[in-house]
Amino acid sequence: MSTFLDLGLQEPINRALTDLGYEKPTVIQEKAIPQIISSTEDLKAFAQTGTGKTAAFSLPILELIDQTNVNTQAIILSPTRELAVQIGKNIEDFSKYLPNLKVATVYGGANIEEQIRKLKKGVQIVVGTPGRTVDLIKRRALKLGNVQWLVLDEADEMLNMGFKEELDQVLEATPDSKQTLLFSATFPREVEAIAKNYMTNPVEITSGQKNQGSDNVSHEYYLVTERTRYPALKRVADLNPDIYGIVFCRTRRETQEVANNLIKDGYNADALHGDLSQAQRDSVMEKFRQKNIQILVATDVAARGLDVNNLTHVINHKLPDQIENYNHRSGRTGRAGNKGISIALVTKKEQGKLRPIERIIKKEFIHTPVPSGKEICQNQLFHLIDKVHNTEVNTDQIEGFLPGIYEKLEDLTREELIQKFVSLEFNTFLSYYENAADLNNLSSKDNSRGRSSSENMTRFFINLGRKDRLNPAKLIGLINDQNIGDKIEIGAIDILDTFSFFEIDKNFEKETLDAFATNDPDFNGRSVNIEITKTDRGNGGGRKPRRSGGGNFSGRGRRSGDRNDKPTDSKKSFGRRRSENSTSRRSDNKPAAGFGRKRRRD
Ligand code: AMP
């Protein structure tokens, strides 16, 4: 196994790498560094994100660059601002013992005058997004006539994002003598075309098999319906109290909706997408890096360049339109030697998309059942017990209180004490999942207005039935006539002889009750009454889990969205104690000690 010195790097660079904790080169670094140092041939590298590719192209450039010359000698193009900033920062870290080395990062959305001033002072390496780089070339602030190295990082993504024209313009501004280094996780036709048009007999290297996903990632899929997609996502989070992951969505709207739902349901989540301002995006990313956010819901583009190594999960809320993007997504986990899980939530209809992905990642998806309520409770319980085991006791701090506490608890046996402690922590969760539906049962007419019930719906009783000439269409008409809300979702409807049941989006529970009470409608001369059902209909249909939340639970907080939650006093005070705790922690801007705990957002 070679060292960085063996690869031909000088001592100051090696020292900086040691400071960063890089002990030995990664596969792509072992291949790329000596190749670039020893040869001026162009290079085409198949490299996933997370393989150490930034160092693979930056380190040999730092080794060879002329620090005494302030001309721009290397230009590195990256698809997003976030990735550009990350590369710029990495290069600063790698060159910390190279005193005359200057790097500038240029990207849109930031003050161009400042960037021009920095360029004018002279920088040997420029990292830029394609649009801003072209802009600076046109303004003659960026001169690429002396460039020796041109790096196209994540070339596939730059082309995906429509930067073909800008790439052409930058390439045209550089001398023919330069060495072009193209890094891409996938090589679709468009990338091959760039390689063909702008590179001369490039040497090819790969960090593994072409397009193959990381060995450290296992790929699972959960079969869901449109209605169970979100509840299944929540179960993944609930099953893994220490989850630290990204939920990928296809559109900004889907991203925001999923994030809003998770936040409302008490998860430690936030959204990252292009509709947010740059400042908002920076803030979300920083909180995620600091682990103040546990679940990041993101679009493919926005998650680019997020340099986080220890993600436990990547969840595909919906599979990407372009199958290559699956690789990018799953490559966010299983990095730097860690293991990771990539989960795809797919409907029966979407199942056909898995095969082409399997061909690319050269691995099979494992069909995994959506976790049951029991499994989740068990996992959470053992997680808590482990936490109790691992808690350090600071005797000095609690000594004064102990005699009083022992006295208060002396009538309880060890077993009783354990039972009470577990119940205190778990009653909320147990009751939430007590009657949880089996989300693997797809036979119910889950996509339609059928019999299914879901965790997002509230089931109502209505005092009208077939004998009143009620049918589903008339019931929907009656509900709509109450003007409860534009976007109200009506779920399963069961029409019986003298009464019926219907489901409404749980967020409209109160509005529904209020509207019927205020409007006091009649139906064929009969006064209408509705009530929330507290028990399941006994006809074998799906069950709505009863929720009695209020107490926090590892990984989730109080469910503010659950308006029918009526916590008991003990749960209430328990929940409050925790949220005060997390709020005060937040004020000094430190991550909560209990990582899974929900923390209030700004
Ligand atoms: P990249 O593929 O360049 O995005 O790198 C992925 C992550 O691996 C980054 O956080 C790097 O800091 C880290 N990394 C890169 N090379 C090494 C190495 N040789 N040893 C340890 N960590 C590394």
Residues whose N, C-alpha, C, O or C-beta is under 5 A from the ligand:
A	BS01	AMP	G21 Y22 E23 K24 P25 T26 Q48 T49 G50 T51 G52 K53 T54 A55 N309 A336
